[in-house]
Amino acid sequence: MKNNKNKTLIHSQKGKLLFLGSVLIIGGIGFLFPEYLSHLLSMDRFFINITATLLSMVAFIGASLSIKCQHCGLRLVWYALSKKSLGAWVGWLLRVEECPRCEKSNV
C-alpha cells in the first residue's frame, strides 16, 4: 500500500497543471520566435503573436481558476502568485502540503 503522508496539495491536479504549463510554454515560444514560426508555418507574424497571446492568457487564467484546494476551494496558483515572491511561487506551489486557508492536507 502506498504511503499518502507526503502528498502535495496539488497531487491530484498535476496533470492539469502540466497541461496548462505546457500551453503557457508554447505561447512563450510564439513570443520569442514569431519570425521563425511565421516562416516555418507559412503564417503571418501578426497571427503568430495573437495566437501566442491568447494561448498564454488561456493557460494563465485556466491555471489560476482551476488549480484549487479540494477542501475549501482556495485558488492555489493565484494564491502563490499573489502571496509568494517572484522566485518562490512555483516551488511553493509544487511542494505545499497544507492549505494556507483551511489548513487541511490531501492525506
DABELWO-V765815 format. One line per field, one symbol per residue. ss: DSSP state (A for helix, B for strand, O for the rest). psi: psi as a letter, one per 20 degrees, with the letter a starting at -180 (. if undefined). burial: 1 if it has 16 or more other ideal C-beta (glycine too) atoms within 10 Angstrom, else 0. A space follows every 10 residues. Layout:
BEGIN
ss: ???
psi: ???
burial: ???
END
This chain:
BEGIN
ss: OOOOOOOOOO AAAAAAAAAA AAAAAAAAAA AAOAAAAAAA AOOOAAAAAA AAAAAAAAAA AAAAAAOBOO OOOOBAAAAA AAAOOOOOAA AAAAAOOOOO OOOOOOO
psi: qqojhkprhj gijhgghggh hghggghhhh hhlhgghhgg ilqqhghggg gggggggggg ggghhiorpi gijpohgggg hhhrrgiihg ggghipipph gikqrj.
burial: 0000000111 0010001001 0011001001 0001001100 0000000100 1100110011 0111001111 0001111111 1000000010 0010010010 0000110
END
